[in-house]
Amino acid sequence: MTIYKISGKLFPTPPFDFSKSLSFAGMFSPTSDEQTISGASLTKAVYLKKMTMAFKVKDIGTVEKPVLSYNLYAYDEIRDEIKI
């Protein structure tokens, strides 16, 4: 079975500390079992526009020069309307 993958980068407005977002996601009990937080990354599966996919977002920048890398994964080709 083919797994489709799209990768890219996001550039949040500085200052931006992704570790604070990960900290909040890790302690927010209503969604505690819906994602995996490991190091400076978050991995989660979602259902969006009739498509199931997983994504991983990882901090690769700094607070003053924030950069997040992302990967989207799906069993079906990821449509343009879903791409970031």
PyMOL Python script that loads the backbone (N, CA, C, O; Angstrom):
from pymol import cmd

cmd.read_pdbstr("""\
ATOM      1  N   MET A   1       0.838  -1.166   0.000  1.00  0.00           N
ATOM      2  CA  MET A   1       0.000   0.000   0.000  1.00  0.00           C
ATOM      3  C   MET A   1       0.894   1.244   0.000  1.00  0.00           C
ATOM      4  O   MET A   1       1.869   1.313   0.748  1.00  0.00           O
ATOM      5  N   THR A   2       0.561   2.206  -0.829  1.00  0.00           N
ATOM      6  CA  THR A   2       1.310   3.449  -0.937  1.00  0.00           C
ATOM      7  C   THR A   2       0.891   4.424   0.160  1.00  0.00           C
ATOM      8  O   THR A   2      -0.293   4.587   0.453  1.00  0.00           O
ATOM      9  N   ILE A   3       1.869   5.051   0.743  1.00  0.00           N
ATOM     10  CA  ILE A   3       1.603   6.131   1.690  1.00  0.00           C
ATOM     11  C   ILE A   3       2.095   7.414   1.041  1.00  0.00           C
ATOM     12  O   ILE A   3       3.267   7.536   0.684  1.00  0.00           O
ATOM     13  N   TYR A   4       1.187   8.364   0.894  1.00  0.00           N
ATOM     14  CA  TYR A   4       1.526   9.651   0.303  1.00  0.00           C
ATOM     15  C   TYR A   4       2.041  10.571   1.404  1.00  0.00           C
ATOM     16  O   TYR A   4       1.564  10.537   2.539  1.00  0.00           O
ATOM     17  N   LYS A   5       3.026  11.393   1.045  1.00  0.00           N
ATOM     18  CA  LYS A   5       3.641  12.275   2.029  1.00  0.00           C
ATOM     19  C   LYS A   5       3.871  13.649   1.404  1.00  0.00           C
ATOM     20  O   LYS A   5       4.315  13.762   0.262  1.00  0.00           O
ATOM     21  N   ILE A   6       3.565  14.672   2.163  1.00  0.00           N
ATOM     22  CA  ILE A   6       3.868  16.049   1.774  1.00  0.00           C
ATOM     23  C   ILE A   6       4.636  16.678   2.931  1.00  0.00           C
ATOM     24  O   ILE A   6       4.258  16.529   4.093  1.00  0.00           O
ATOM     25  N   SER A   7       5.703  17.370   2.607  1.00  0.00           N
ATOM     26  CA  SER A   7       6.511  18.033   3.624  1.00  0.00           C
ATOM     27  C   SER A   7       6.585  19.520   3.335  1.00  0.00           C
ATOM     28  O   SER A   7       6.451  19.952   2.190  1.00  0.00           O
ATOM     29  N   GLY A   8       6.800  20.294   4.380  1.00  0.00           N
ATOM     30  CA  GLY A   8       6.951  21.727   4.195  1.00  0.00           C
ATOM     31  C   GLY A   8       7.378  22.391   5.485  1.00  0.00           C
ATOM     32  O   GLY A   8       7.694  21.730   6.475  1.00  0.00           O
ATOM     33  N   LYS A   9       7.381  23.712   5.451  1.00  0.00           N
ATOM     34  CA  LYS A   9       7.764  24.493   6.622  1.00  0.00           C
ATOM     35  C   LYS A   9       6.733  25.580   6.875  1.00  0.00           C
ATOM     36  O   LYS A   9       6.110  26.103   5.951  1.00  0.00           O
ATOM     37  N   LEU A  10       6.572  25.900   8.136  1.00  0.00           N
ATOM     38  CA  LEU A  10       5.714  26.994   8.577  1.00  0.00           C
ATOM     39  C   LEU A  10       6.597  28.013   9.287  1.00  0.00           C
ATOM     40  O   LEU A  10       7.566  27.656   9.958  1.00  0.00           O
ATOM     41  N   PHE A  11       6.249  29.282   9.130  1.00  0.00           N
ATOM     42  CA  PHE A  11       7.052  30.354   9.709  1.00  0.00           C
ATOM     43  C   PHE A  11       6.175  31.237  10.605  1.00  0.00           C
ATOM     44  O   PHE A  11       5.664  32.264  10.158  1.00  0.00           O
ATOM     45  N   PRO A  12       6.002  30.832  11.879  1.00  0.00           N
ATOM     46  CA  PRO A  12       5.178  31.622  12.800  1.00  0.00           C
ATOM     47  C   PRO A  12       5.785  33.016  13.023  1.00  0.00           C
ATOM     48  O   PRO A  12       6.984  33.227  12.836  1.00  0.00           O
ATOM     49  N   THR A  13       4.934  33.948  13.422  1.00  0.00           N
ATOM     50  CA  THR A  13       5.387  35.297  13.732  1.00  0.00           C
ATOM     51  C   THR A  13       6.163  35.282  15.050  1.00  0.00           C
ATOM     52  O   THR A  13       5.641  34.821  16.065  1.00  0.00           O
ATOM     53  N   PRO A  14       7.395  35.777  15.047  1.00  0.00           N
ATOM     54  CA  PRO A  14       8.166  35.803  16.289  1.00  0.00           C
ATOM     55  C   PRO A  14       7.636  36.874  17.249  1.00  0.00           C
ATOM     56  O   PRO A  14       6.993  37.830  16.814  1.00  0.00           O
ATOM     57  N   PRO A  15       7.896  36.725  18.524  1.00  0.00           N
ATOM     58  CA  PRO A  15       8.472  35.542  19.158  1.00  0.00           C
ATOM     59  C   PRO A  15       7.430  34.429  19.258  1.00  0.00           C
ATOM     60  O   PRO A  15       6.258  34.684  19.534  1.00  0.00           O
ATOM     61  N   PHE A  16       7.868  33.210  19.032  1.00  0.00           N
ATOM     62  CA  PHE A  16       6.983  32.051  19.092  1.00  0.00           C
ATOM     63  C   PHE A  16       7.753  30.892  19.704  1.00  0.00           C
ATOM     64  O   PHE A  16       8.803  30.500  19.196  1.00  0.00           O
ATOM     65  N   ASP A  17       7.231  30.346  20.790  1.00  0.00           N
ATOM     66  CA  ASP A  17       7.881  29.240  21.490  1.00  0.00           C
ATOM     67  C   ASP A  17       7.003  27.991  21.370  1.00  0.00           C
ATOM     68  O   ASP A  17       6.044  27.820  22.123  1.00  0.00           O
ATOM     69  N   PHE A  18       7.342  27.126  20.415  1.00  0.00           N
ATOM     70  CA  PHE A  18       6.545  25.918  20.167  1.00  0.00           C
ATOM     71  C   PHE A  18       6.529  25.006  21.391  1.00  0.00           C
ATOM     72  O   PHE A  18       5.572  24.258  21.593  1.00  0.00           O
ATOM     73  N   SER A  19       7.566  25.061  22.198  1.00  0.00           N
ATOM     74  CA  SER A  19       7.599  24.196  23.393  1.00  0.00           C
ATOM     75  C   SER A  19       6.446  24.539  24.345  1.00  0.00           C
ATOM     76  O   SER A  19       5.945  23.657  25.043  1.00  0.00           O
ATOM     77  N   LYS A  20       6.029  25.786  24.381  1.00  0.00           N
ATOM     78  CA  LYS A  20       4.884  26.172  25.222  1.00  0.00           C
ATOM     79  C   LYS A  20       3.588  25.574  24.668  1.00  0.00           C
ATOM     80  O   LYS A  20       2.722  25.153  25.434  1.00  0.00           O
ATOM     81  N   SER A  21       3.457  25.537  23.351  1.00  0.00           N
ATOM     82  CA  SER A  21       2.285  24.907  22.729  1.00  0.00           C
ATOM     83  C   SER A  21       2.276  23.409  23.016  1.00  0.00           C
ATOM     84  O   SER A  21       1.229  22.837  23.320  1.00  0.00           O
ATOM     85  N   LEU A  22       3.444  22.779  22.920  1.00  0.00           N
ATOM     86  CA  LEU A  22       3.541  21.341  23.210  1.00  0.00           C
ATOM     87  C   LEU A  22       3.226  21.067  24.676  1.00  0.00           C
ATOM     88  O   LEU A  22       2.568  20.079  25.003  1.00  0.00           O
ATOM     89  N   SER A  23       3.693  21.932  25.541  1.00  0.00           N
ATOM     90  CA  SER A  23       3.424  21.782  26.969  1.00  0.00           C
ATOM     91  C   SER A  23       1.924  21.831  27.244  1.00  0.00           C
ATOM     92  O   SER A  23       1.392  21.008  27.989  1.00  0.00           O
ATOM     93  N   PHE A  24       1.251  22.806  26.634  1.00  0.00           N
ATOM     94  CA  PHE A  24      -0.194  22.924  26.819  1.00  0.00           C
ATOM     95  C   PHE A  24      -0.906  21.691  26.264  1.00  0.00           C
ATOM     96  O   PHE A  24      -1.774  21.127  26.930  1.00  0.00           O
ATOM     97  N   ALA A  25      -0.541  21.264  25.037  1.00  0.00           N
ATOM     98  CA  ALA A  25      -1.178  20.094  24.427  1.00  0.00           C
ATOM     99  C   ALA A  25      -0.977  18.847  25.277  1.00  0.00           C
ATOM    100  O   ALA A  25      -1.862  17.995  25.354  1.00  0.00           O
ATOM    101  N   GLY A  26       0.177  18.737  25.911  1.00  0.00           N
ATOM    102  CA  GLY A  26       0.474  17.577  26.744  1.00  0.00           C
ATOM    103  C   GLY A  26      -0.306  17.528  28.037  1.00  0.00           C
ATOM    104  O   GLY A  26      -0.558  16.448  28.573  1.00  0.00           O
ATOM    105  N   MET A  27      -0.693  18.691  28.546  1.00  0.00           N
ATOM    106  CA  MET A  27      -1.423  18.702  29.823  1.00  0.00           C
ATOM    107  C   MET A  27      -2.926  18.899  29.654  1.00  0.00           C
ATOM    108  O   MET A  27      -3.665  18.827  30.636  1.00  0.00           O
ATOM    109  N   PHE A  28      -3.391  19.146  28.436  1.00  0.00           N
ATOM    110  CA  PHE A  28      -4.809  19.393  28.186  1.00  0.00           C
ATOM    111  C   PHE A  28      -5.542  18.056  28.165  1.00  0.00           C
ATOM    112  O   PHE A  28      -5.559  17.363  27.148  1.00  0.00           O
ATOM    113  N   SER A  29      -6.145  17.703  29.291  1.00  0.00           N
ATOM    114  CA  SER A  29      -6.705  16.360  29.468  1.00  0.00           C
ATOM    115  C   SER A  29      -7.793  15.960  28.467  1.00  0.00           C
ATOM    116  O   SER A  29      -7.861  14.775  28.143  1.00  0.00           O
ATOM    117  N   PRO A  30      -8.653  16.853  27.947  1.00  0.00           N
ATOM    118  CA  PRO A  30      -9.669  16.391  26.996  1.00  0.00           C
ATOM    119  C   PRO A  30      -9.098  15.762  25.718  1.00  0.00           C
ATOM    120  O   PRO A  30      -9.779  14.980  25.053  1.00  0.00           O
ATOM    121  N   THR A  31      -7.851  16.102  25.374  1.00  0.00           N
ATOM    122  CA  THR A  31      -7.261  15.535  24.157  1.00  0.00           C
ATOM    123  C   THR A  31      -5.972  14.763  24.449  1.00  0.00           C
ATOM    124  O   THR A  31      -5.175  14.526  23.541  1.00  0.00           O
ATOM    125  N   SER A  32      -5.768  14.380  25.672  1.00  0.00           N
ATOM    126  CA  SER A  32      -4.487  13.785  26.071  1.00  0.00           C
ATOM    127  C   SER A  32      -4.135  12.495  25.327  1.00  0.00           C
ATOM    128  O   SER A  32      -2.953  12.193  25.159  1.00  0.00           O
ATOM    129  N   ASP A  33      -5.114  11.742  24.886  1.00  0.00           N
ATOM    130  CA  ASP A  33      -4.813  10.489  24.180  1.00  0.00           C
ATOM    131  C   ASP A  33      -4.925  10.616  22.661  1.00  0.00           C
ATOM    132  O   ASP A  33      -4.899   9.609  21.954  1.00  0.00           O
ATOM    133  N   GLU A  34      -5.049  11.839  22.158  1.00  0.00           N
ATOM    134  CA  GLU A  34      -5.254  12.042  20.728  1.00  0.00           C
ATOM    135  C   GLU A  34      -3.982  12.358  19.955  1.00  0.00           C
ATOM    136  O   GLU A  34      -4.006  12.380  18.725  1.00  0.00           O
ATOM    137  N   GLN A  35      -2.886  12.601  20.637  1.00  0.00           N
ATOM    138  CA  GLN A  35      -1.643  12.932  19.954  1.00  0.00           C
ATOM    139  C   GLN A  35      -0.464  12.388  20.733  1.00  0.00           C
ATOM    140  O   GLN A  35      -0.587  11.981  21.889  1.00  0.00           O
ATOM    141  N   THR A  36       0.685  12.392  20.069  1.00  0.00           N
ATOM    142  CA  THR A  36       1.921  11.979  20.715  1.00  0.00           C
ATOM    143  C   THR A  36       2.876  13.163  20.691  1.00  0.00           C
ATOM    144  O   THR A  36       3.103  13.775  19.648  1.00  0.00           O
ATOM    145  N   ILE A  37       3.423  13.470  21.841  1.00  0.00           N
ATOM    146  CA  ILE A  37       4.404  14.540  21.944  1.00  0.00           C
ATOM    147  C   ILE A  37       5.722  13.890  22.319  1.00  0.00           C
ATOM    148  O   ILE A  37       5.821  13.162  23.307  1.00  0.00           O
ATOM    149  N   SER A  38       6.733  14.171  21.506  1.00  0.00           N
ATOM    150  CA  SER A  38       8.043  13.587  21.735  1.00  0.00           C
ATOM    151  C   SER A  38       9.102  14.629  21.409  1.00  0.00           C
ATOM    152  O   SER A  38       9.197  15.095  20.273  1.00  0.00           O
ATOM    153  N   GLY A  39       9.889  14.990  22.402  1.00  0.00           N
ATOM    154  CA  GLY A  39      10.901  16.013  22.175  1.00  0.00           C
ATOM    155  C   GLY A  39      10.243  17.314  21.741  1.00  0.00           C
ATOM    156  O   GLY A  39       9.398  17.855  22.454  1.00  0.00           O
ATOM    157  N   ALA A  40      10.625  17.810  20.585  1.00  0.00           N
ATOM    158  CA  ALA A  40      10.100  19.085  20.074  1.00  0.00           C
ATOM    159  C   ALA A  40       9.086  18.862  18.962  1.00  0.00           C
ATOM    160  O   ALA A  40       8.959  19.693  18.064  1.00  0.00           O
ATOM    161  N   SER A  41       8.349  17.725  19.015  1.00  0.00           N
ATOM    162  CA  SER A  41       7.402  17.441  17.929  1.00  0.00           C
ATOM    163  C   SER A  41       6.057  16.936  18.449  1.00  0.00           C
ATOM    164  O   SER A  41       5.940  16.423  19.562  1.00  0.00           O
ATOM    165  N   LEU A  42       5.054  17.103  17.598  1.00  0.00           N
ATOM    166  CA  LEU A  42       3.705  16.630  17.877  1.00  0.00           C
ATOM    167  C   LEU A  42       3.243  15.811  16.681  1.00  0.00           C
ATOM    168  O   LEU A  42       3.378  16.249  15.538  1.00  0.00           O
ATOM    169  N   THR A  43       2.701  14.629  16.936  1.00  0.00           N
ATOM    170  CA  THR A  43       2.176  13.759  15.885  1.00  0.00           C
ATOM    171  C   THR A  43       0.722  13.463  16.210  1.00  0.00           C
ATOM    172  O   THR A  43       0.381  13.168  17.355  1.00  0.00           O
ATOM    173  N   LYS A  44      -0.135  13.545  15.194  1.00  0.00           N
ATOM    174  CA  LYS A  44      -1.566  13.370  15.419  1.00  0.00           C
ATOM    175  C   LYS A  44      -2.230  12.885  14.140  1.00  0.00           C
ATOM    176  O   LYS A  44      -1.754  13.182  13.044  1.00  0.00           O
ATOM    177  N   ALA A  45      -3.316  12.149  14.265  1.00  0.00           N
ATOM    178  CA  ALA A  45      -4.143  11.753  13.129  1.00  0.00           C
ATOM    179  C   ALA A  45      -5.424  12.583  13.167  1.00  0.00           C
ATOM    180  O   ALA A  45      -5.965  12.864  14.237  1.00  0.00           O
ATOM    181  N   VAL A  46      -5.900  12.968  11.987  1.00  0.00           N
ATOM    182  CA  VAL A  46      -7.114  13.781  11.885  1.00  0.00           C
ATOM    183  C   VAL A  46      -7.959  13.309  10.704  1.00  0.00           C
ATOM    184  O   VAL A  46      -7.467  12.639   9.796  1.00  0.00           O
ATOM    185  N   TYR A  47      -9.219  13.669  10.736  1.00  0.00           N
ATOM    186  CA  TYR A  47     -10.135  13.435   9.626  1.00  0.00           C
ATOM    187  C   TYR A  47     -10.548  14.804   9.121  1.00  0.00           C
ATOM    188  O   TYR A  47     -11.183  15.572   9.843  1.00  0.00           O
ATOM    189  N   LEU A  48     -10.186  15.114   7.870  1.00  0.00           N
ATOM    190  CA  LEU A  48     -10.392  16.445   7.326  1.00  0.00           C
ATOM    191  C   LEU A  48     -10.898  16.339   5.897  1.00  0.00           C
ATOM    192  O   LEU A  48     -10.260  15.707   5.056  1.00  0.00           O
ATOM    193  N   LYS A  49     -12.028  16.948   5.622  1.00  0.00           N
ATOM    194  CA  LYS A  49     -12.621  16.961   4.279  1.00  0.00           C
ATOM    195  C   LYS A  49     -12.706  15.559   3.687  1.00  0.00           C
ATOM    196  O   LYS A  49     -12.267  15.308   2.564  1.00  0.00           O
ATOM    197  N   LYS A  50     -13.286  14.649   4.479  1.00  0.00           N
ATOM    198  CA  LYS A  50     -13.513  13.259   4.085  1.00  0.00           C
ATOM    199  C   LYS A  50     -12.219  12.491   3.817  1.00  0.00           C
ATOM    200  O   LYS A  50     -12.186  11.583   2.986  1.00  0.00           O
ATOM    201  N   MET A  51     -11.166  12.861   4.522  1.00  0.00           N
ATOM    202  CA  MET A  51      -9.873  12.209   4.339  1.00  0.00           C
ATOM    203  C   MET A  51      -9.197  12.025   5.695  1.00  0.00           C
ATOM    204  O   MET A  51      -9.121  12.959   6.492  1.00  0.00           O
ATOM    205  N   THR A  52      -8.708  10.814   5.946  1.00  0.00           N
ATOM    206  CA  THR A  52      -7.955  10.543   7.163  1.00  0.00           C
ATOM    207  C   THR A  52      -6.474  10.710   6.859  1.00  0.00           C
ATOM    208  O   THR A  52      -5.966  10.188   5.866  1.00  0.00           O
ATOM    209  N   MET A  53      -5.800  11.435   7.717  1.00  0.00           N
ATOM    210  CA  MET A  53      -4.363  11.623   7.535  1.00  0.00           C
ATOM    211  C   MET A  53      -3.693  11.807   8.881  1.00  0.00           C
ATOM    212  O   MET A  53      -4.341  12.090   9.888  1.00  0.00           O
ATOM    213  N   ALA A  54      -2.396  11.640   8.875  1.00  0.00           N
ATOM    214  CA  ALA A  54      -1.594  11.901  10.063  1.00  0.00           C
ATOM    215  C   ALA A  54      -0.645  13.045   9.726  1.00  0.00           C
ATOM    216  O   ALA A  54      -0.283  13.257   8.568  1.00  0.00           O
ATOM    217  N   PHE A  55      -0.255  13.771  10.760  1.00  0.00           N
ATOM    218  CA  PHE A  55       0.732  14.813  10.537  1.00  0.00           C
ATOM    219  C   PHE A  55       1.711  14.854  11.696  1.00  0.00           C
ATOM    220  O   PHE A  55       1.405  14.448  12.818  1.00  0.00           O
ATOM    221  N   LYS A  56       2.884  15.354  11.391  1.00  0.00           N
ATOM    222  CA  LYS A  56       3.909  15.565  12.409  1.00  0.00           C
ATOM    223  C   LYS A  56       4.441  16.977  12.228  1.00  0.00           C
ATOM    224  O   LYS A  56       4.817  17.370  11.124  1.00  0.00           O
ATOM    225  N   VAL A  57       4.472  17.733  13.309  1.00  0.00           N
ATOM    226  CA  VAL A  57       5.005  19.091  13.308  1.00  0.00           C
ATOM    227  C   VAL A  57       6.182  19.110  14.274  1.00  0.00           C
ATOM    228  O   VAL A  57       6.079  18.651  15.411  1.00  0.00           O
ATOM    229  N   LYS A  58       7.303  19.651  13.799  1.00  0.00           N
ATOM    230  CA  LYS A  58       8.522  19.650  14.617  1.00  0.00           C
ATOM    231  C   LYS A  58       9.148  21.040  14.622  1.00  0.00           C
ATOM    232  O   LYS A  58       9.223  21.707  13.590  1.00  0.00           O
ATOM    233  N   ASP A  59       9.592  21.457  15.788  1.00  0.00           N
ATOM    234  CA  ASP A  59      10.268  22.739  15.949  1.00  0.00           C
ATOM    235  C   ASP A  59      11.702  22.604  15.457  1.00  0.00           C
ATOM    236  O   ASP A  59      12.466  21.781  15.962  1.00  0.00           O
ATOM    237  N   ILE A  60      12.066  23.421  14.463  1.00  0.00           N
ATOM    238  CA  ILE A  60      13.441  23.409  13.972  1.00  0.00           C
ATOM    239  C   ILE A  60      14.063  24.807  14.015  1.00  0.00           C
ATOM    240  O   ILE A  60      15.147  25.029  13.476  1.00  0.00           O
ATOM    241  N   GLY A  61      13.374  25.732  14.652  1.00  0.00           N
ATOM    242  CA  GLY A  61      13.865  27.103  14.723  1.00  0.00           C
ATOM    243  C   GLY A  61      14.147  27.520  16.153  1.00  0.00           C
ATOM    244  O   GLY A  61      14.414  26.691  17.024  1.00  0.00           O
ATOM    245  N   THR A  62      14.082  28.818  16.374  1.00  0.00           N
ATOM    246  CA  THR A  62      14.277  29.389  17.704  1.00  0.00           C
ATOM    247  C   THR A  62      13.071  30.262  18.030  1.00  0.00           C
ATOM    248  O   THR A  62      12.217  30.483  17.172  1.00  0.00           O
ATOM    249  N   VAL A  63      12.997  30.751  19.240  1.00  0.00           N
ATOM    250  CA  VAL A  63      11.896  31.632  19.631  1.00  0.00           C
ATOM    251  C   VAL A  63      11.923  32.903  18.791  1.00  0.00           C
ATOM    252  O   VAL A  63      10.873  33.395  18.379  1.00  0.00           O
ATOM    253  N   GLU A  64      13.099  33.430  18.538  1.00  0.00           N
ATOM    254  CA  GLU A  64      13.223  34.664  17.758  1.00  0.00           C
ATOM    255  C   GLU A  64      13.149  34.440  16.246  1.00  0.00           C
ATOM    256  O   GLU A  64      12.759  35.345  15.508  1.00  0.00           O
ATOM    257  N   LYS A  65      13.515  33.256  15.783  1.00  0.00           N
ATOM    258  CA  LYS A  65      13.411  32.899  14.356  1.00  0.00           C
ATOM    259  C   LYS A  65      12.708  31.547  14.257  1.00  0.00           C
ATOM    260  O   LYS A  65      13.331  30.532  13.945  1.00  0.00           O
ATOM    261  N   PRO A  66      11.396  31.549  14.529  1.00  0.00           N
ATOM    262  CA  PRO A  66      10.666  30.275  14.586  1.00  0.00           C
ATOM    263  C   PRO A  66      10.452  29.654  13.202  1.00  0.00           C
ATOM    264  O   PRO A  66      10.094  30.330  12.237  1.00  0.00           O
ATOM    265  N   VAL A  67      10.683  28.352  13.147  1.00  0.00           N
ATOM    266  CA  VAL A  67      10.417  27.559  11.948  1.00  0.00           C
ATOM    267  C   VAL A  67       9.896  26.213  12.423  1.00  0.00           C
ATOM    268  O   VAL A  67      10.487  25.586  13.303  1.00  0.00           O
ATOM    269  N   LEU A  68       8.792  25.773  11.841  1.00  0.00           N
ATOM    270  CA  LEU A  68       8.240  24.452  12.122  1.00  0.00           C
ATOM    271  C   LEU A  68       8.267  23.655  10.826  1.00  0.00           C
ATOM    272  O   LEU A  68       7.833  24.146   9.783  1.00  0.00           O
ATOM    273  N   SER A  69       8.769  22.443  10.885  1.00  0.00           N
ATOM    274  CA  SER A  69       8.677  21.560   9.725  1.00  0.00           C
ATOM    275  C   SER A  69       7.448  20.679   9.921  1.00  0.00           C
ATOM    276  O   SER A  69       7.080  20.351  11.049  1.00  0.00           O
ATOM    277  N   TYR A  70       6.818  20.302   8.812  1.00  0.00           N
ATOM    278  CA  TYR A  70       5.660  19.421   8.920  1.00  0.00           C
ATOM    279  C   TYR A  70       5.715  18.341   7.849  1.00  0.00           C
ATOM    280  O   TYR A  70       6.296  18.521   6.779  1.00  0.00           O
ATOM    281  N   ASN A  71       5.097  17.225   8.171  1.00  0.00           N
ATOM    282  CA  ASN A  71       4.873  16.125   7.234  1.00  0.00           C
ATOM    283  C   ASN A  71       3.413  15.725   7.350  1.00  0.00           C
ATOM    284  O   ASN A  71       2.894  15.555   8.453  1.00  0.00           O
ATOM    285  N   LEU A  72       2.754  15.575   6.211  1.00  0.00           N
ATOM    286  CA  LEU A  72       1.393  15.037   6.155  1.00  0.00           C
ATOM    287  C   LEU A  72       1.489  13.655   5.533  1.00  0.00           C
ATOM    288  O   LEU A  72       2.228  13.466   4.567  1.00  0.00           O
ATOM    289  N   TYR A  73       0.759  12.688   6.066  1.00  0.00           N
ATOM    290  CA  TYR A  73       0.764  11.313   5.565  1.00  0.00           C
ATOM    291  C   TYR A  73      -0.667  10.851   5.338  1.00  0.00           C
ATOM    292  O   TYR A  73      -1.549  11.115   6.157  1.00  0.00           O
ATOM    293  N   ALA A  74      -0.898  10.157   4.219  1.00  0.00           N
ATOM    294  CA  ALA A  74      -2.237   9.622   3.934  1.00  0.00           C
ATOM    295  C   ALA A  74      -2.115   8.420   3.004  1.00  0.00           C
ATOM    296  O   ALA A  74      -1.137   8.273   2.272  1.00  0.00           O
ATOM    297  N   TYR A  75      -3.133   7.565   3.053  1.00  0.00           N
ATOM    298  CA  TYR A  75      -3.182   6.416   2.146  1.00  0.00           C
ATOM    299  C   TYR A  75      -3.705   6.806   0.768  1.00  0.00           C
ATOM    300  O   TYR A  75      -3.494   6.081  -0.204  1.00  0.00           O
ATOM    301  N   ASP A  76      -4.385   7.944   0.679  1.00  0.00           N
ATOM    302  CA  ASP A  76      -4.869   8.454  -0.604  1.00  0.00           C
ATOM    303  C   ASP A  76      -4.069   9.698  -0.958  1.00  0.00           C
ATOM    304  O   ASP A  76      -3.509  10.351  -0.077  1.00  0.00           O
ATOM    305  N   GLU A  77      -4.014  10.027  -2.235  1.00  0.00           N
ATOM    306  CA  GLU A  77      -3.312  11.228  -2.647  1.00  0.00           C
ATOM    307  C   GLU A  77      -3.922  12.440  -1.944  1.00  0.00           C
ATOM    308  O   GLU A  77      -5.143  12.586  -1.888  1.00  0.00           O
ATOM    309  N   ILE A  78      -3.076  13.291  -1.421  1.00  0.00           N
ATOM    310  CA  ILE A  78      -3.535  14.455  -0.662  1.00  0.00           C
ATOM    311  C   ILE A  78      -3.941  15.547  -1.649  1.00  0.00           C
ATOM    312  O   ILE A  78      -3.126  16.053  -2.421  1.00  0.00           O
ATOM    313  N   ARG A  79      -5.214  15.890  -1.597  1.00  0.00           N
ATOM    314  CA  ARG A  79      -5.771  16.864  -2.556  1.00  0.00           C
ATOM    315  C   ARG A  79      -5.255  18.276  -2.301  1.00  0.00           C
ATOM    316  O   ARG A  79      -4.883  18.617  -1.179  1.00  0.00           O
ATOM    317  N   ASP A  80      -5.236  19.087  -3.346  1.00  0.00           N
ATOM    318  CA  ASP A  80      -4.756  20.469  -3.262  1.00  0.00           C
ATOM    319  C   ASP A  80      -5.490  21.268  -2.193  1.00  0.00           C
ATOM    320  O   ASP A  80      -4.876  22.105  -1.532  1.00  0.00           O
ATOM    321  N   GLU A  81      -6.777  21.034  -2.006  1.00  0.00           N
ATOM    322  CA  GLU A  81      -7.550  21.806  -1.030  1.00  0.00           C
ATOM    323  C   GLU A  81      -7.131  21.541   0.405  1.00  0.00           C
ATOM    324  O   GLU A  81      -7.498  22.296   1.306  1.00  0.00           O
ATOM    325  N   ILE A  82      -6.373  20.484   0.630  1.00  0.00           N
ATOM    326  CA  ILE A  82      -5.915  20.131   1.975  1.00  0.00           C
ATOM    327  C   ILE A  82      -4.465  20.568   2.195  1.00  0.00           C
ATOM    328  O   ILE A  82      -4.055  20.809   3.331  1.00  0.00           O
ATOM    329  N   LYS A  83      -3.702  20.669   1.130  1.00  0.00           N
ATOM    330  CA  LYS A  83      -2.295  21.032   1.249  1.00  0.00           C
ATOM    331  C   LYS A  83      -2.137  22.394   1.883  1.00  0.00           C
ATOM    332  O   LYS A  83      -2.959  23.289   1.689  1.00  0.00           O
ATOM    333  N   ILE A  84      -1.073  22.535   2.640  1.00  0.00           N
ATOM    334  CA  ILE A  84      -0.781  23.814   3.315  1.00  0.00           C
ATOM    335  C   ILE A  84      -0.030  24.708   2.359  1.00  0.00           C
ATOM    336  O   ILE A  84       0.319  25.835   2.712  1.00  0.00           O
TER     337      ILE A  84
END
""", "prot")
cmd.dss("prot")
cmd.show_as("cartoon", "prot")
cmd.util.cbc("prot")
cmd.orient("prot")
